[in-house]
């Protein structure tokens, strides 16, 4: 019987198991069986990775590399990602249960994120200031912020890595990337492409491990200058507390309970597809999942029937099968959380229109589910379940819809379906969310920044402003006078 693959850590340009020899098994969500093992980093391994990043930051090989040369390395990495997208996708699907159709195409597409930042690498500019003092030449320059700790979850690893690693490397930073201990295999495999692209040793290290031995030592390490975190609010609170030890600049991309508002004039087919994409796409395992469907009362029944009719033909199955549309959930814990949340919703008067139970098969399969809610206090409208559960709630007026959409501590994604252009602009401007899709849903681009309000975090990833977040501004004053500096006891 063939042995299970084993994935090592990539630290300072070398492959190794952790110093303490700890290993964890990774389970295939489609079968419920362990399929691989991976090395776990200890605090000593974290220290080694961070110190290598600090050394590389000051090493002339990276420090003195021109921005154009850094861009060329990123272009090389983008080409390698595109070339190896099928195998990266297969590993990610086996490890996390996400559909191969999505993981392979998403891996290929993130190459464009690295190309975007490759193109920006030599366009990070300072400015000459029209200073209000004679005989002074004053300018600013943007310099790398330093050593970056990048922490990514399991559900969109290649994408969420690109939105951190791309701008960080373009800015000239060095990075220690921590993969989730749930399904870390694709990130550890991705390290081979970092090595092959030719980045100097220590510029990027990729590790995995648990909170106590890996995440905590990393986020509180005194040599970390910036933390870029994607994950849940509870873990984010610990990250923020840890950052008090090193005063690292911290950005957080957290979860959400995103609303999708469907007005009475909406195209029903487009709205149904938007709700399906926002709830059943990626098997519901998306931070921007549109899990609060707010539908005008006059069309609720017609829209729910259309959704139900469409979902009858949806294929739930093996994520490696190209015909599958909904695969397993990554962990059994997600199934248990969904069951408890649905039970509370039903006890509160909600109706399950279809689905509502795990599928009777090996693996972590949940039937796609539609919940008709009685009011905004229905449990499924409040809990982020990370599974294929859609909740619909009726509204009567535009003001009510906006109030319901904003009645959440989160604020990541949102959607509006209407044929009224004035309403689209008016409503999107009033939604407290970092992203608003109009007559579409779940679209991304390296050019477009994303991030949240409130408990969905702060800071933005992707787009031009992200690369600036990985820099510090230095102001340089040059005295151009031939005369010596005047009275040293008076501020100039």
C-alpha positions as CSV (number, residue, x, y, z in Angstrom):
1,X,0.0,0.0,0.0
2,X,1.5,3.4,-1.0
3,X,2.7,5.6,1.9
4,X,0.9,8.9,2.6
5,X,2.6,12.0,1.3
6,X,4.4,14.1,3.9
7,X,4.8,17.9,3.6
8,X,7.8,19.6,5.3
9,X,8.3,23.2,6.4
10,X,10.1,25.7,4.2
11,X,12.4,27.9,6.3
12,X,15.3,30.0,5.1
13,X,15.4,28.3,1.8
14,X,15.6,24.8,3.2
15,X,13.1,21.9,3.7
16,X,12.8,20.4,7.2
17,X,10.5,18.9,9.8
18,X,10.1,20.9,12.9
19,X,12.7,20.9,15.6
20,X,10.5,19.0,18.0
21,X,9.5,16.5,15.3
22,X,5.7,17.1,15.7
23,X,3.5,15.9,12.9
24,X,-0.2,16.2,12.2
25,X,-2.4,14.2,9.9
26,X,-4.6,15.9,7.2
27,X,-8.0,14.4,6.5
28,X,-9.6,14.2,3.1
29,X,-13.1,15.7,3.7
30,X,-14.5,13.7,0.8
31,X,-13.7,10.4,2.4
32,X,-13.2,11.2,6.1
33,X,-9.8,9.4,5.9
34,X,-6.3,10.7,6.6
35,X,-4.5,11.2,3.3
36,X,-1.2,13.1,4.3
37,X,0.9,14.2,7.1
38,X,2.7,17.6,7.6
39,X,5.4,18.9,9.8
40,X,4.5,21.4,12.6
41,X,6.6,24.3,13.6
42,X,7.7,24.9,17.1
43,X,8.5,28.2,18.7
44,X,12.2,27.6,17.8
45,X,11.2,27.1,14.1
46,X,9.2,30.3,14.2
47,X,12.1,32.2,15.6
48,X,14.4,30.7,12.9
49,X,12.0,31.8,10.1
50,X,11.6,35.3,11.5
51,X,15.3,35.8,12.0
52,X,16.0,34.6,8.5
53,X,13.4,37.1,7.2
54,X,15.1,39.9,9.2
55,X,18.5,38.9,7.9
56,X,17.2,38.7,4.3
57,X,15.7,42.1,4.7
58,X,19.1,43.6,5.3
59,X,21.0,41.4,2.9
60,X,22.3,43.2,-0.2
61,X,21.0,40.4,-2.3
62,X,17.4,41.4,-1.5
63,X,17.9,44.9,-0.1
64,X,19.8,46.3,-3.1
65,X,17.8,44.5,-5.7
66,X,16.1,47.0,-7.9
67,X,12.3,47.2,-7.8
68,X,12.2,46.2,-11.5
69,X,14.2,43.1,-10.6
70,X,11.8,42.3,-7.8
71,X,9.0,42.6,-10.3
72,X,10.6,40.1,-12.6
73,X,10.8,37.6,-9.8
74,X,7.1,38.1,-9.2
75,X,6.4,37.6,-12.9
76,X,8.4,34.4,-12.8
77,X,6.4,33.2,-9.8
78,X,3.1,34.0,-11.6
79,X,4.2,31.9,-14.6
80,X,5.1,29.0,-12.3
81,X,1.7,29.2,-10.5
82,X,-0.1,29.1,-13.8
83,X,1.9,26.2,-15.0
84,X,1.4,24.2,-11.9
85,X,-2.2,25.2,-11.2
86,X,-3.7,21.7,-12.0
87,X,-1.5,20.0,-9.4
88,X,-1.9,22.7,-6.8
89,X,-5.6,22.5,-7.3
90,X,-5.7,18.8,-6.9
91,X,-3.7,19.0,-3.7
92,X,-6.0,21.7,-2.3
93,X,-9.1,19.8,-3.3
94,X,-7.9,16.6,-1.6
95,X,-6.9,18.5,1.5
96,X,-9.8,20.9,1.9
97,X,-12.7,19.4,-0.1
98,X,-13.1,22.4,-2.4
99,X,-14.1,21.7,-6.0
100,X,-11.2,20.9,-8.3
101,X,-13.0,23.1,-10.9
102,X,-12.6,26.0,-8.6
103,X,-9.2,25.3,-6.9
104,X,-7.4,24.7,-10.2
105,X,-8.9,27.8,-12.0
106,X,-8.5,29.9,-8.9
107,X,-4.8,28.9,-8.6
108,X,-4.3,29.8,-12.2
109,X,-6.1,33.2,-11.8
110,X,-4.0,34.2,-8.8
111,X,-1.1,34.3,-11.1
112,X,-2.6,37.6,-12.3
113,X,-2.4,38.9,-8.8
114,X,1.3,38.4,-8.8
115,X,1.6,40.0,-12.2
116,X,-0.4,43.0,-11.0
117,X,2.0,43.5,-8.2
118,X,5.0,42.7,-10.4
119,X,3.9,45.6,-12.5
120,X,3.5,47.9,-9.5
121,X,6.9,47.0,-8.0
122,X,8.8,49.8,-9.8
123,X,6.0,52.3,-9.5
124,X,6.1,52.8,-5.7
125,X,6.9,56.5,-5.7
126,X,7.7,59.2,-3.2
127,X,7.3,62.9,-3.8
128,X,9.2,66.2,-3.7
129,X,7.5,68.5,-1.2
130,X,6.9,72.2,-2.0
131,X,8.3,73.0,1.4
132,X,7.6,76.4,3.1
133,X,11.3,77.0,4.1
134,X,14.1,78.5,2.1
135,X,17.2,76.5,1.2
136,X,15.6,73.2,1.9
137,X,15.1,70.3,-0.5
138,X,12.6,67.9,1.0
139,X,11.3,64.6,-0.4
140,X,9.6,61.5,0.7
141,X,10.3,57.9,-0.2
142,X,8.4,54.7,0.5
143,X,10.5,51.9,2.1
144,X,9.6,48.3,3.0
145,X,7.8,48.1,6.3
146,X,9.9,45.1,7.2
147,X,9.2,41.6,8.2
148,X,5.6,40.5,7.5
149,X,3.7,37.7,9.3
150,X,1.0,36.5,6.8
151,X,-1.6,34.2,8.2
152,X,-4.1,32.6,5.8
153,X,-7.1,30.2,6.4
154,X,-7.7,27.0,4.6
155,X,-10.7,28.0,2.5
156,X,-9.1,30.2,-0.3
157,X,-5.4,29.7,0.3
158,X,-3.8,30.5,-3.0
159,X,-6.0,33.6,-3.4
160,X,-5.6,34.9,0.2
161,X,-1.9,34.3,0.0
162,X,-1.5,36.3,-3.2
163,X,-3.3,39.3,-1.7
164,X,-0.6,39.4,1.0
165,X,2.5,38.0,-0.6
166,X,2.2,39.9,-3.8
167,X,2.2,43.4,-2.4
168,X,4.6,42.6,0.4
169,X,7.3,41.3,-2.0
170,X,6.6,44.1,-4.5
171,X,7.3,46.6,-1.7
172,X,10.6,44.8,-0.8
173,X,9.4,43.2,2.5
174,X,10.2,39.7,3.6
175,X,7.5,37.3,4.7
176,X,6.9,34.4,7.1
177,X,3.6,32.8,5.9
178,X,1.7,30.6,8.3
179,X,-0.7,28.1,6.7
180,X,-3.7,26.9,8.6
181,X,-3.2,23.6,10.5
182,X,-6.5,22.6,8.8
183,X,-5.5,21.6,5.2
184,X,-2.0,23.2,4.9
185,X,-0.7,21.0,2.1
186,X,-1.3,23.4,-0.8
187,X,0.7,26.1,0.9
188,X,3.6,23.8,1.7
189,X,3.6,22.6,-1.9
190,X,3.4,26.3,-3.1
191,X,6.7,26.8,-1.3
192,X,8.4,24.7,-4.0
193,X,7.4,27.4,-6.5
194,X,8.8,30.2,-4.3
195,X,12.1,28.2,-4.3
196,X,12.0,27.6,-8.0
197,X,11.3,31.2,-8.8
198,X,14.6,32.2,-7.4
199,X,13.8,34.4,-4.4
200,X,16.8,34.7,-2.1
201,X,16.9,32.5,1.0
202,X,14.9,33.8,3.9
203,X,12.7,36.2,1.8
204,X,9.8,33.8,2.1
205,X,9.4,31.0,4.6
206,X,6.2,28.9,4.8
207,X,5.3,27.1,8.0
208,X,2.3,25.4,9.6
209,X,1.3,24.4,13.1
210,X,-1.0,25.0,16.0
211,X,-1.7,28.2,17.9
212,X,0.4,27.6,21.0
213,X,3.6,26.5,19.2
214,X,3.3,28.5,16.0
215,X,0.7,31.3,15.7
216,X,1.3,32.9,19.0
217,X,5.1,32.9,18.8
218,X,4.8,34.4,15.3
219,X,2.4,37.2,16.0
220,X,4.1,38.4,19.1
221,X,7.7,38.0,17.8
222,X,9.7,41.2,18.4
223,X,11.1,41.1,14.9
224,X,7.8,41.1,13.1
225,X,6.8,44.6,11.8
226,X,3.5,43.8,10.1
227,X,0.8,41.2,10.5
228,X,-1.7,40.4,7.7
229,X,-4.4,38.1,9.1
230,X,-7.4,36.4,7.5
231,X,-9.6,34.3,9.7
232,X,-12.3,34.4,12.4
233,X,-13.0,37.2,14.8
234,X,-12.1,35.2,17.9
235,X,-8.7,34.3,16.6
236,X,-8.2,37.9,15.5
237,X,-8.7,39.2,19.0
238,X,-5.8,37.0,20.1
239,X,-3.7,38.3,17.2
240,X,-4.4,41.9,18.2
241,X,-3.4,41.2,21.8
242,X,-0.2,39.5,20.6
243,X,0.6,42.5,18.4
244,X,0.8,44.6,21.6
245,X,4.1,42.9,22.3
246,X,5.8,44.1,19.1
247,X,3.5,47.0,18.0
248,X,3.3,45.4,14.5
249,X,1.0,47.1,12.1
250,X,-2.0,44.8,11.8
251,X,-4.7,44.3,9.2
252,X,-7.6,41.9,9.6
253,X,-9.8,40.3,7.0
254,X,-12.5,38.5,9.0
255,X,-15.8,36.8,8.5
256,X,-19.2,38.1,7.7
257,X,-23.0,37.6,7.4
258,X,-23.4,39.4,4.1
259,X,-26.8,40.6,2.9
260,X,-28.1,40.2,-0.6
261,X,-31.1,42.5,-1.2
262,X,-33.5,41.6,-4.0
263,X,-36.0,44.3,-4.9
264,X,-39.3,43.7,-6.6
265,X,-38.0,44.9,-10.0
266,X,-35.0,42.5,-10.1
267,X,-34.5,40.0,-12.8
268,X,-35.5,36.8,-11.0
269,X,-33.2,34.5,-12.9
270,X,-30.2,36.7,-12.1
271,X,-31.2,37.2,-8.5
272,X,-31.7,33.4,-8.0
273,X,-28.3,32.7,-9.5
274,X,-26.7,35.4,-7.3
275,X,-28.2,33.9,-4.2
276,X,-27.1,30.4,-5.2
277,X,-23.6,31.7,-6.0
278,X,-23.5,33.6,-2.7
279,X,-24.6,30.6,-0.6
280,X,-23.8,27.4,-2.4
281,X,-20.7,28.5,-4.3
282,X,-17.6,27.0,-2.7
283,X,-20.1,24.8,-0.8
284,X,-20.9,28.0,1.3
285,X,-17.3,28.1,2.6
286,X,-16.6,31.7,1.8
287,X,-16.1,34.8,4.0
288,X,-18.3,36.8,1.7
289,X,-21.1,34.3,1.5
290,X,-24.4,36.1,1.0
291,X,-26.2,34.2,3.8
292,X,-28.8,36.8,4.5
293,X,-31.1,36.9,1.5
294,X,-33.4,39.9,2.0
295,X,-36.2,39.7,-0.6
296,X,-39.2,42.0,-1.3
297,X,-42.3,40.3,0.0
298,X,-44.1,40.4,-3.3
299,X,-41.5,38.1,-5.1
300,X,-40.4,36.0,-2.2
301,X,-42.4,32.9,-3.1
302,X,-41.6,33.0,-6.8
303,X,-37.9,33.5,-6.1
304,X,-37.7,30.7,-3.5
305,X,-39.5,28.4,-5.9
306,X,-37.0,29.3,-8.7
307,X,-34.1,28.6,-6.3
308,X,-35.5,25.3,-5.3
309,X,-36.1,24.2,-8.8
310,X,-32.5,25.1,-9.8
311,X,-31.0,23.3,-6.8
312,X,-32.9,20.1,-7.6
313,X,-30.4,19.6,-10.4
314,X,-27.3,20.5,-8.5
315,X,-24.7,17.7,-8.3
316,X,-23.3,17.1,-4.8
317,X,-20.4,14.7,-4.8
318,X,-16.7,14.0,-5.2
319,X,-14.9,17.4,-5.5
320,X,-12.4,15.9,-7.9
321,X,-15.3,15.0,-10.3
322,X,-15.6,17.9,-12.8
323,X,-19.4,17.5,-12.8
324,X,-19.7,18.1,-9.1
325,X,-21.1,21.5,-8.1
326,X,-21.2,21.2,-4.3
327,X,-18.5,19.2,-2.4
328,X,-17.9,18.3,1.2
329,X,-17.2,20.7,4.0
330,X,-13.7,20.8,5.2
331,X,-14.4,19.6,8.8
332,X,-17.0,17.7,10.7
333,X,-17.2,20.5,13.2
334,X,-18.9,22.6,10.5
335,X,-21.6,20.0,10.1
336,X,-22.3,20.0,13.8
337,X,-22.5,23.8,13.9
338,X,-24.9,23.9,11.0
339,X,-27.2,21.3,12.6
340,X,-27.3,23.2,15.9
341,X,-28.0,26.5,14.2
342,X,-30.8,25.0,12.1
343,X,-32.4,23.4,15.1
344,X,-32.4,26.8,16.9
345,X,-33.9,28.4,13.9
346,X,-36.7,25.9,13.6
347,X,-37.4,26.2,17.3
348,X,-37.8,29.9,16.7
349,X,-40.4,29.4,14.0
350,X,-38.3,29.2,10.8
351,X,-39.2,26.8,8.0
352,X,-36.7,24.6,6.2
353,X,-37.9,24.6,2.6
354,X,-35.3,22.0,1.4
355,X,-32.2,20.2,2.7
356,X,-31.4,20.7,6.4
357,X,-29.5,17.4,7.1
358,X,-26.1,16.0,6.4
359,X,-25.9,13.5,3.5
360,X,-25.8,9.8,4.4
361,X,-22.4,9.1,2.9
362,X,-18.7,9.0,3.9
363,X,-17.1,12.4,4.3
364,X,-18.4,15.8,5.5
365,X,-21.4,16.4,3.2
366,X,-24.2,18.7,4.0
367,X,-27.3,19.0,1.8
368,X,-27.8,22.4,0.3
369,X,-30.4,24.0,2.5
370,X,-33.0,26.9,2.2
371,X,-34.4,28.4,5.4
372,X,-37.5,30.7,5.3
373,X,-37.1,33.1,8.3
374,X,-39.9,34.6,10.3
375,X,-37.9,37.7,11.6
376,X,-34.4,39.1,11.8
377,X,-33.7,37.2,15.1
378,X,-33.7,33.8,13.3
379,X,-30.5,32.0,14.3
380,X,-29.4,31.3,10.7
381,X,-29.3,35.1,10.1
382,X,-26.9,35.6,12.9
383,X,-24.4,32.7,12.9
384,X,-21.6,32.3,10.3
385,X,-22.0,28.6,9.5
386,X,-19.5,28.2,6.6
387,X,-21.7,25.8,4.8
388,X,-24.4,25.6,2.0
389,X,-27.2,27.2,4.0
390,X,-29.3,30.0,2.5
391,X,-31.7,32.1,4.6
392,X,-34.5,34.3,3.1
393,X,-36.3,37.1,5.0
394,X,-39.0,39.3,3.5
395,X,-39.0,43.1,3.5
396,X,-41.6,45.7,2.4
397,X,-39.7,49.0,1.8
398,X,-36.3,50.2,0.7
399,X,-35.6,51.7,4.1
400,X,-36.5,48.5,5.8
401,X,-34.2,46.5,3.5
402,X,-31.3,48.8,4.2
403,X,-31.9,48.7,8.0
404,X,-32.0,44.9,7.9
405,X,-28.9,44.7,5.8
406,X,-27.0,46.9,8.3
407,X,-28.3,45.1,11.4
408,X,-25.2,43.0,11.9
409,X,-21.9,43.5,13.7
410,X,-20.2,42.4,10.4
411,X,-19.7,44.4,7.2
412,X,-17.7,42.5,4.5
413,X,-19.7,41.7,1.4
414,X,-23.2,42.8,0.2
415,X,-25.3,42.5,-2.9
416,X,-28.1,44.4,-4.5
417,X,-30.4,43.1,-7.3
418,X,-32.5,45.8,-9.0
419,X,-33.1,47.1,-12.5
420,X,-33.4,50.6,-11.2
421,X,-30.0,52.3,-11.6
422,X,-30.8,55.2,-9.2
423,X,-31.8,52.7,-6.5
424,X,-28.6,50.7,-7.1
425,X,-26.4,53.7,-6.5
426,X,-28.6,54.9,-3.6
427,X,-28.7,51.6,-1.7
428,X,-25.1,50.6,-2.3
429,X,-23.9,53.9,-0.9
430,X,-25.8,53.3,2.3
431,X,-24.8,49.7,3.0
432,X,-22.1,49.3,5.7
433,X,-19.9,46.8,3.9
434,X,-16.5,46.9,2.2
435,X,-17.8,45.3,-1.0
436,X,-21.1,45.8,-2.8
437,X,-22.0,43.7,-5.9
438,X,-24.9,45.0,-8.0
439,X,-26.7,42.4,-10.2
440,X,-23.8,40.0,-9.7
441,X,-22.0,38.3,-6.8
442,X,-18.7,36.8,-5.7
443,X,-16.5,38.5,-8.4
444,X,-12.9,39.4,-7.6
445,X,-10.0,41.1,-9.4
446,X,-6.4,42.0,-8.4
447,X,-7.3,45.6,-9.4
448,X,-10.2,45.9,-6.9
449,X,-9.5,46.2,-3.2
450,X,-11.5,44.3,-0.7
451,X,-12.0,44.3,3.1
452,X,-14.6,44.9,5.7
453,X,-16.2,47.3,8.2
454,X,-16.9,46.7,11.9
455,X,-16.2,43.1,13.0
456,X,-15.3,42.1,9.5
457,X,-11.9,43.7,10.1
458,X,-9.9,46.6,8.8
459,X,-7.4,47.3,6.1
460,X,-7.7,46.4,2.4
461,X,-6.2,43.7,0.3
462,X,-5.7,43.8,-3.5
463,X,-5.6,47.0,-5.5
464,X,-3.1,49.8,-5.5
465,X,-3.6,50.8,-1.9
466,X,-2.6,47.4,-0.6
467,X,1.0,47.8,-1.8
468,X,1.3,51.1,0.1
469,X,0.3,49.3,3.3
470,X,3.5,47.3,3.1
471,X,5.6,50.5,3.0
472,X,6.7,53.2,5.5
473,X,7.1,56.8,4.4
474,X,10.5,58.3,5.1
475,X,11.0,62.1,4.8
476,X,14.4,63.4,3.8
477,X,15.5,67.1,4.5
478,X,18.5,68.4,2.7
479,X,19.9,71.9,3.5
480,X,21.0,73.4,0.1
481,X,22.4,76.6,1.6
482,X,26.2,77.3,1.5
483,X,25.9,78.8,5.0
484,X,26.3,76.6,8.1
485,X,23.3,75.6,10.1
486,X,22.1,78.5,12.3
487,X,21.2,78.7,16.0
488,X,20.9,75.0,17.2
489,X,18.5,76.0,20.0
490,X,15.7,77.2,17.7
491,X,13.6,74.8,15.8
492,X,13.7,75.6,12.1
